[in-house]
Amino acid sequence: MKKFEIPIYYQSSIISRIKEIRSINDPRKKDYSPTMLDFGPVRFFIARHFGFCYGVQNAIEIAYKTITDNPGKKIYLLSEMIHNPGVNNDLQNLEVKFIMDTSGNQIIDWDEISNDDIVIIPAFGTTLEIENKLNEIGIDPYKYDTTCPFVEKVWNRSVSLCDEGSTVIIHGKHSHEETRATFSHSKEKSPSLIVRDIKETEFLASVILHKKSKEEFYEYFEGKFSKGFDVEKHLTKIGVVNQTTMLAAETTEIASLLKQTMIKKYGIDKLDEHFADTRDTLCYATNDNQEATVELLNRDADFAVVIGGYNSSNTSHIVELCNKKLPTYFISSADKLLDEKNINHFDLSLKEEITTPNYLPVKDRIDILLTSGASCPDAEVDRVLLKLLAMFKNIKTVDAVLEGL
């Protein structure tokens, strides 16, 4: 795998050693069991896979090289580079300006940007409409393009579905940058529709089987289908692709439901004429992180800590998995660990940060599950681990514990 040049302040001393040891002992990544660090009064179970994925490392390397190679130039990002507040703040501190927010709302007017300026495309990619706008200004949208290769893989699969005459069903959040980009690319060549989850897919299945009317379809999926979408014509042959940060298991469930729906309507003998198998669009990193989380949750623990940006889709899905098993604290940085009594963390159901008191149980030994999202630097995981360790007495040293692995 390619080695990326990542700023030293994103690199870690603890997590990097753990990952290196695991990589040596399990080069094919078949063992998803977590790493256990026993410090005596507290034990950490560290997920097998987490942190910067290939696409994120690629984006960070390109962005920082662009800044270094272009002193004095005005440098813009279309929106957040990745969904991590620390990384985005670091870029802004280097005078990189964001043109839009994550929802696509304009922060800097296009009239303020000239063809002498640099615009970096974030890891999520962007829409064809924005690419055309950059071309109008005289900026090559591909010169500083950090679009994740796995996002581009989804786009390419969408194109092949279009060529096969299929309607593209996109499993994703319709407001997310990546899904907006995928939808923009697919709708140019084929009817396209975004489904958020299995509930929306069940509604779609009812439409396909004529249990719900086309009027109900247009109302239910308003703003999520391409212009000119014809329910009677465009749901006879379909294929599913996904926002790469969605739950892989949910994408599989959605595809399976739609496959069974087409079998029910047309018969298994004609399935290939009406449904395209697109399992190959699942992102390996998202899948690895989620599988590692599932294995992590097989360990009994007092609580879990998940680190990442609060608007990070892949991190949120890891939190959802953990929430089903045990108390889970979703934090963006070590600063959220206020002390041994209080922790600030994001509540997914409330969509806001809350403070929880007495999060550390009073007992002889505490077990903590620890992981992070794909856009979280390993250095931040180090800081969280060390800050938690500082709340305990008579612990083993980090070096001693790591030497025992």
N, C-alpha and C positions, 0 to 999 in steps of 0.2 A: 504494500500500500504506500502511496505517495506520502512523503514527509513534508509537512507544511511549515513555513516560517511564521510562527505565532509570537506576538509580543511577550516578552519574558514575564510580565506581570499577570498574564493569564495562565502561566505554567505553574505546576504544583510540585512540592517535594514529597508529599505523602501519597496522594492519589496516583501520581505518575509511577511511583515505585510499585504500588499494588497492581496497577494495570500492566506494568512490564512483567512482573512475576507471573500474573495470570496468562499473559500472552505467551510466555516461554513454556509454561506447563500445559497450555491448552491452545495451541496455534490455530486449530480449526474451529475454535469457538463453539465446541459442542457441549461444554459444561456451563450451564446457566446458574449453578449454585453460587450464592454470595460468598464474599470473603468475610471471615469473622476476625475482628480485632478485640482481643480480651485485655482490657486495662485494669481488671480487678473489680472495682465497684461498678464499672460500666462496661458493657460490651456493645460494639457496633457491628452490625451486619451490613456490609457494603455491597450494593447490587453489582452483578458481573459486568453489565454494560450501562453506561450513562455518559453524559457530558458531550463536549463538542463532537458532532458527527462530521463526516467528510464534507458535506455541503457547507456547513458553518465554517469549518477551518478554511475551506477554499475562499469563501466570501471575505473572511477577515484578512487573509493573506493578500488578496487582490486590493482591498480597500486601503490597507496600510502601505502597500507598495505604491499605490496611486498617490497617496499623500506625500510619501517620501520623494517620489520622482517628479512631482509637480509643485515645487515651492513657489509661492506667490500667486498661484492660480486659485480662482474661486471653485470650490469643490462642493457639489451637492449630492445628497442621496434622495432617491425618489420618496422613500419613507424609511422607517426603521430598518437598519441593516438586518437584524435578527430580533427576535422577541426576548431581549435581555436588557434590562435598564442600565446595568453597569457598562456593557459594551457600547451601547448607544450614547451614553453620557461621555464616555471616553472619546468617541468620534466627534461629538459636539465640542468638547474641550479643545480639540485640534482644529476647530473652526469649520468643521463640515456642517452644512445646513441641510435640514430636511425640507423637501418641497411639499410633501403631504403628510397627513397623519395616517395611522394604520387603517382607517376607514375610507381613505381616499379623499378626504376633505383637504382643500388647498390651503397651505400655510404661506407659501411664497408664490406670487403671481408669475405665470409663464413669461410675462413681459419683462420681468427683472432678470431673466436668464438669457445670455447671449451665446453665440456659437464659439466664443473663446473659453467658455466655462466647461467644467467637467461634471457630468452627471453619472453617478454610479447606480446601476440597477441592483436592488437588494437580492438576497438569496431566494426570496419567494417568486422572483420573476416579475413581469409586468404585463399589462394588456397591450394588445395591438394598437388600440387607440392612443395610448401614451407613447408607444414607439413611433407612431406616425407624427405625433406632436413634436417629439424630439427631432425627427427628421426635418420637419418644417422650420425649426429653429436653426438647423444646420449642425446638430449634434448626432454623432453616430451612436445609436443606442446599444450597440454590441461591443464598443471599444472597451468599456469598463463595466462589463456585464458579469455579475456574480451569481446569476441564477443557478440554483442547485442542479447538478446533472440528473438527479432522480426526479426533479420536477419536470425537466425537459423530457425525460423518459415518458412521463405521463402524457405530455403534450404530443409526443410522437405516436404513442399508442392511440390517442384520440384521433389523430390524423388517419391512422390506419383503419380505425372504426368508420370514419367518414368515408374513406375510399371503399369500404365494404358495404356502404349504404345503411349503416347502423345509426340510430340515435344515440348520442352520448349521455349516459347518466353519470353525473359527478357526485360522489359521496364527499360532502364537505360543508363548511360553514359559508353561506353565500356572501357574507361580508368580509371574509378573510382574504388577505392579499393574494395568496396562492390560488385560492379557488376562483377569485375574480379573474386572475390571469389565465387559468386553465379554461374557464368558461369563454373568455374573449377569444382564445385561439380556436376552440372547438366549434363555436357558433358560426364562425366564418365559413365553415365547410359542411356543417351538419346540424340538424336540430339538436338542441342540448337542454338538459334539465338538471338542476341541483337538488339533491335530497340530503337532509341534515342527519337523519338517523333512521332507525328501523320503523319508528312510528310513521314517519312521512313515506317510507317505502311501502308500508302496509296500505296506506291510502292510495299510493300509485298502483299497487297491485289490484286494488278494488276497481280502479278506473280501467285498467287493462282488461279485467274480466267483466266489464260493463255493470258492475255493482254500484258504481257512482258515475254521475253524468259528467260530460265535458265541461258544463258550466261550473260544477263543483270543483273540477280540476283547476280551471283558470283562476278561481277565487282562492283556492287553498295554496297554490304554488305561485301566486302573484309575485312578480319580480324575480322569479327563479328559473324562467324558461326563455328560450331564444325567441326573437321576433318571428312571427308567422308560424309559431308552433301549432300543429294540427293534431289534436288528440287522436282522431280517427285514422290518420296516416302515419304518424310518427312514433307510435308505440307498438308497431308490429315487428320491428327488429331493433334490438337494443344491446348495448355493451356498457359495462360499469368500469369507471376509473375512479381514483380517489385523491383527495387532498392528502399529501404524503404523511402528514402529522396526525391523521385520524387514527382511531383504534383499529388495528389491522383485523382483529376478530370481528368488529362491527362491519367493516367493509365486506368481509367474507360472508357474514350473515345476510347482509343486504343483497349481495350477488346471488347467494343461494336462494333467497326468497323470490327474487325476480326470475331466476332460472326455473324454479318450481312453478311459478305463475305461467311462464311460457309453455312449459310442458302441459300444464292443466288446460291451457287454451288451444294449443296446436298439436299436442301429442309428442311423445318422446322421439318418434321417428323423424320429426321435422324440427327438432330443437336447434340444430346447427343453422337452420335458415332464419331463426328468430332470436337467437341469443349467442353472444360472443364471449368466450372465456377470456377474462383479462386479469387473472390473478398476478400476472407478472408486473403489474404497476405498483405493488406494495413496496414501500421503501425498506431496504434491509435494516437501516439504523433504527427506524421507528419500531420495526418488528422485533429487533434484538433487544431494544430497551424495554419494550412491553413484556417480552418473554422473560427477561431477567427480573422484572418487577413481579411477575406471577410467581417465579421461583423464590424470590425474596420473601414473598408473603407466606411461604410455607414454613417460615421460621416464626416461632412464638416470640413476641416482643411486647413491650409496654406501649410504644408509639412509633410512628414513622415521621421522618423529616424529609420533605421533598423540596429541592431548591430550584428556582427558576423564575423567569418573568411571569407576572400575573396574567399577561395577555398571550402567553405561550400555549398554543394548542396541544403540542405533544406533552408538555409538562402537566397541563390540566388533566389529560387522560391518565397519566401515571397517578396523579392525586386521586382521581375517581376510582381507580383500581384499589389503591390503598385504603380509601375511605370505607370500602365495603368490608374490610377485615379488622381495622383497628383505628384508634385515634391518629389523625394525620395532620401535621402542621406544614402548610405550604408557605414557604418564605422566599423572599427574593434575595436575601443576603444575610450574613452573620449579624448584621446590625439589628435584625428583628428579634434576636435572642437578648432580651433586655437584661435579664439576670436569671438566677436559679428559680425565681418565683413566677415571672411573667414572660410571655412570648407574644409578639405581634405576628399574625399570619392571615393569609387570604382565605376567606370562606367562599367556596365556589357557589353555594346555594344563595348566599346573600349578595354575592358579587362585590364584596368590600372587605377591607382589612379589619380584623377584630383583635382584641387582646384577650388571651386566656390566662388566668392565674393558676398557680400550682400545677403546672404541666409536668413537672418532674415528680414522679411518685416517691413516697418515702418508703424505702426498702433497702435491703442489704446490697442487692445488685439490680441494676436497671439495664434492660436490653433495648437498643434503639436501631431501627431500620433506617438506612441513609441512602438516598439516591438524588439524582438531579435530571433536569431536562436536557435536550440535545443542544441548547444554546447557552448553557451555563458553563463558565470556565471551571476547570478542575481546581484552580486556585481558590475559588469561592467555597468549594466543598471542603478544602483544607481549613479555611477560616472557620467554617461552621463546626467542623469536628473539633478543632482546637479550642474554640470558645465553649463548647459543651464540656470538653474535658476539664477546663479550668474551674468548672462548678463542682468538681469532685476532689476529695482528699485521698492521699495515699495511693495514687495511681501509678502504674508502670510507665516508663518512658516510652515515647513514640518509637525511638530507635530499637529498644528492646523488643517491643511488640512486632515491629516489622521484620526484625531479624529472625523471629520465630515462624514466619510464613513459609 
